[in-house]
Amino acid sequence: MGIDSRLRRVTGYPRRNPATFGYLVLLALDAVLVDHVLPAASADRLLLGISTNLDNMRQHPLRSLLGSMLVVDGGGPLNFLLVVVVGLVVCLALLERRFGTRRAVAVVLLAHVGATLTTTAVIAVATGDGAYPAWTPHALDYGVSYVSIAAVAAVTPLLPRRLRPWWAAAVLLYPLVDADWYGALPDFTSIGHCTAALIGLAATKWTAGRAAGRVTGEATGRATGDVTGTAGTAPDSDDVTVSPHE
């Protein structure tokens, strides 16, 4: 691949992946705001206000649900590489290109909300039973990792068939590698990541089925055009859907 071709791919990224690109721009702006514009005390208050901890989810759940997914949590270069680059720049963009913007956004939003509500319930029960420490309902919890791991899981159908079980297993088990355990119960963020991954995997049936239907419809339209002698409209290369790689 030549330099010109690589440049075209880079400059065409916003057009091919509008929702992903817009999301990345928002994350970058928020990072500048939190890390460089706001005073430290104001930044801390902002993060406290958008955290999806139990206190905030009881008082202002919508603000916490939406705000928490607009900030990249710290964690070092490796965390940034896995969560932002692999999860968002690559996998979310691939999900958007292959399955469409609306379906991609729906999958990751469902995963973020579903994982957050799951962790909220787990915290309430586990703290009440004494499994989690008393400070857990007040712990800060924000970031894009639920969105990221859901996107990584949801691209499973796009992999070669022989790799799909290994990929799915790795996505599901990875959150437990560094989990903090309270008896038989992992910490709530690990539970949230596993939940988001499960939702991403479950959504593959819906996204792949819709994509297959679109491919069938396009093929039927082209075949009809051939039979009637009319020229069918070729699909744009960016709209090509799932290739099973079987």
C-alpha positions in Angstrom: 0.0 0.0 0.0 1.5 3.3 -1.1 1.8 6.5 0.9 -1.1 8.2 -1.1 -3.4 5.2 -0.3 -2.6 5.4 3.4 -3.2 9.1 3.4 -6.6 8.6 1.8 -7.5 6.0 4.3 -6.6 8.4 7.2 -8.3 11.4 5.8 -11.4 9.4 4.9 -11.7 8.0 8.4 -14.3 10.7 9.5 -16.5 10.0 6.4 -16.4 6.3 6.8 -16.9 6.3 10.6 -18.8 9.5 11.5 -20.1 8.4 14.9 -16.8 6.9 16.0 -14.9 10.0 14.8 -17.3 12.3 16.6 -17.0 10.3 19.8 -13.2 10.4 19.6 -13.3 14.2 19.2 -15.6 14.6 22.2 -13.3 12.4 24.3 -10.3 14.5 23.2 -12.1 17.8 24.1 -13.2 16.4 27.4 -9.6 15.3 28.2 -8.3 18.8 27.4 -11.0 20.3 29.6 -10.4 18.0 32.6 -6.6 17.9 32.4 -5.6 21.3 31.2 -8.5 23.9 31.4 -10.3 23.3 34.7 -8.6 23.9 38.0 -7.9 20.6 39.8 -10.7 21.1 42.3 -13.3 21.8 39.5 -12.1 18.8 37.5 -12.5 16.6 40.6 -16.1 17.9 41.2 -16.9 17.3 37.5 -15.7 13.7 37.7 -17.5 13.2 41.0 -20.7 14.5 39.4 -20.6 12.1 36.4 -19.5 9.0 38.3 -21.9 6.1 38.1 -21.5 5.2 41.8 -24.5 4.1 43.7 -25.1 7.6 45.3 -25.2 9.4 41.9 -27.3 6.7 40.2 -29.9 7.2 42.9 -29.9 11.0 42.6 -29.2 11.8 38.9 -28.9 8.6 36.8 -29.2 10.1 33.3 -26.4 12.6 33.9 -24.1 9.9 35.3 -24.9 7.4 32.6 -24.2 9.9 29.8 -21.4 11.9 31.4 -19.4 8.8 32.5 -18.9 7.6 28.9 -17.4 10.9 27.8 -14.3 10.7 29.9 -11.3 8.5 29.4 -10.2 7.0 32.7 -6.5 7.0 33.4 -4.4 3.8 33.5 -1.3 4.4 31.5 -0.2 3.8 27.9 -1.2 0.1 27.8 -4.7 0.9 29.0 -5.0 3.7 26.5 -3.8 1.4 23.7 -6.3 -1.3 24.6 -9.4 0.8 25.5 -9.1 3.8 23.1 -7.0 2.6 20.1 -8.1 -1.1 19.9 -11.6 -0.7 21.3 -12.7 2.6 19.8 -10.4 3.6 16.9 -10.4 0.1 15.5 -13.2 -2.0 16.7 -16.0 0.6 17.1 -15.1 2.0 13.7 -15.2 -1.5 12.1 -18.5 -2.1 13.8 -19.9 1.1 12.4 -18.6 0.5 8.8 -19.9 -3.1 8.6 -23.2 -2.8 10.5 -24.1 0.8 10.1 -23.9 3.8 12.4 -27.3 3.3 14.2 -26.7 -0.3 15.0 -23.2 0.3 16.2 -24.3 3.1 18.5 -27.2 1.1 19.7 -25.0 -1.8 20.7 -22.4 0.2 22.7 -25.0 2.3 24.3 -27.0 -0.8 25.4 -23.8 -2.3 26.7 -22.8 0.8 28.7 -26.2 1.2 30.2 -26.7 -2.5 30.8 -23.3 -2.9 32.4 -23.7 0.2 34.6 -27.2 -0.9 35.9 -25.8 -4.4 36.6 -22.9 -3.0 38.6 -25.3 -0.7 40.5 -27.5 -3.7 41.5 -24.4 -5.8 42.5 -23.0 -2.9 44.6 -26.3 -2.4 46.4 -26.7 -6.1 47.2 -23.0 -7.0 47.9 -22.5 -3.9 50.2 -25.7 -4.7 52.1 -24.5 -8.3 52.6 -21.1 -7.2 53.7 -19.3 -8.8 50.7 -18.1 -5.4 49.4 -16.5 -2.7 51.7 -18.7 0.0 53.0 -17.0 2.6 50.9 -17.9 0.9 47.6 -21.2 2.8 46.9 -19.2 6.1 47.0 -16.3 4.9 44.7 -15.6 6.9 41.6 -16.6 5.0 38.4 -16.4 6.6 35.0 -14.8 5.9 31.6 -15.3 4.5 28.2 -14.2 1.0 28.9 -17.7 -0.5 28.8 -18.2 1.0 25.4 -14.8 -0.2 24.3 -15.1 -3.9 25.4 -18.6 -4.1 24.0 -17.2 -3.0 20.6 -14.4 -5.5 20.8 -16.9 -8.3 21.5 -19.3 -7.2 18.8 -16.8 -7.5 16.0 -16.5 -11.3 16.7 -18.5 -12.3 13.6 -16.1 -10.4 11.4 -13.2 -12.6 12.3 -12.3 -15.9 10.7 -14.6 -18.6 12.0 -11.8 -20.6 13.7 -10.7 -17.5 15.7 -14.1 -16.5 16.9 -14.4 -18.8 20.0 -10.9 -17.8 21.2 -11.6 -14.1 20.6 -14.9 -14.3 22.5 -13.3 -16.2 25.4 -10.4 -13.7 25.6 -12.8 -10.8 25.7 -14.9 -12.3 28.5 -12.0 -13.5 30.6 -9.7 -10.5 30.2 -11.5 -8.3 32.8 -11.0 -11.0 35.5 -7.2 -11.1 35.0 -6.5 -8.1 37.3 -9.8 -8.3 39.3 -9.9 -7.7 43.0 -11.8 -10.6 44.7 -14.0 -10.4 47.7 -14.4 -14.1 48.4 -16.0 -15.6 45.3 -17.2 -12.1 44.1 -14.9 -10.0 41.8 -14.9 -6.2 42.1 -17.8 -4.4 40.5 -15.9 -2.9 37.6 -14.8 -6.4 36.5 -18.4 -7.5 36.7 -19.4 -4.5 34.6 -16.8 -5.3 31.9 -17.9 -8.9 31.7 -21.5 -7.8 31.4 -20.7 -5.3 28.6 -18.7 -8.0 26.8 -21.7 -10.4 27.0 -24.0 -7.7 25.7 -21.6 -7.1 22.8 -21.5 -10.8 22.0 -25.2 -11.2 22.3 -25.7 -8.3 19.9 -23.7 -10.0 17.2 -26.6 -12.2 16.3 -28.8 -9.1 15.7 -26.1 -7.1 13.9 -24.9 -10.0 11.7 -28.5 -11.0 10.9 -29.4 -7.4 9.8 -26.2 -7.1 7.8 -26.9 -10.5 6.1 -30.4 -9.3 5.2 -29.0 -6.1 3.7 -26.5 -8.1 1.6 -29.3 -10.4 0.4 -31.4 -7.4 -0.5 -28.6 -5.8 -2.5 -27.9 -9.1 -4.3 -31.6 -9.5 -5.2 -31.8 -6.0 -6.5 -28.7 -6.5 -8.7 -30.1 -9.8 -10.0 -33.4 -8.1 -10.8 -31.6 -5.3 -12.6 -29.7 -7.9 -14.7 -32.9 -9.8 -15.6 -34.8 -6.6 -16.6 -31.9 -5.2 -18.5 -31.5 -2.2 -16.2 -28.3 -1.2 -14.5 -28.2 -1.9 -10.8 -26.6 0.5 -8.4 -23.4 -0.8 -7.0 -23.0 -0.4 -3.3 -20.4 2.0 -1.9 -17.3 0.2 -0.8 -17.8 1.7 2.7 -21.2 0.1 3.0 -20.1 -3.5 2.4 -21.3 -5.6 5.2 -20.2 -8.8 7.0 -17.7 -11.0 5.3 -17.8 -14.3 7.1 -14.2 -15.3 6.2 -15.1 -18.9 6.4 
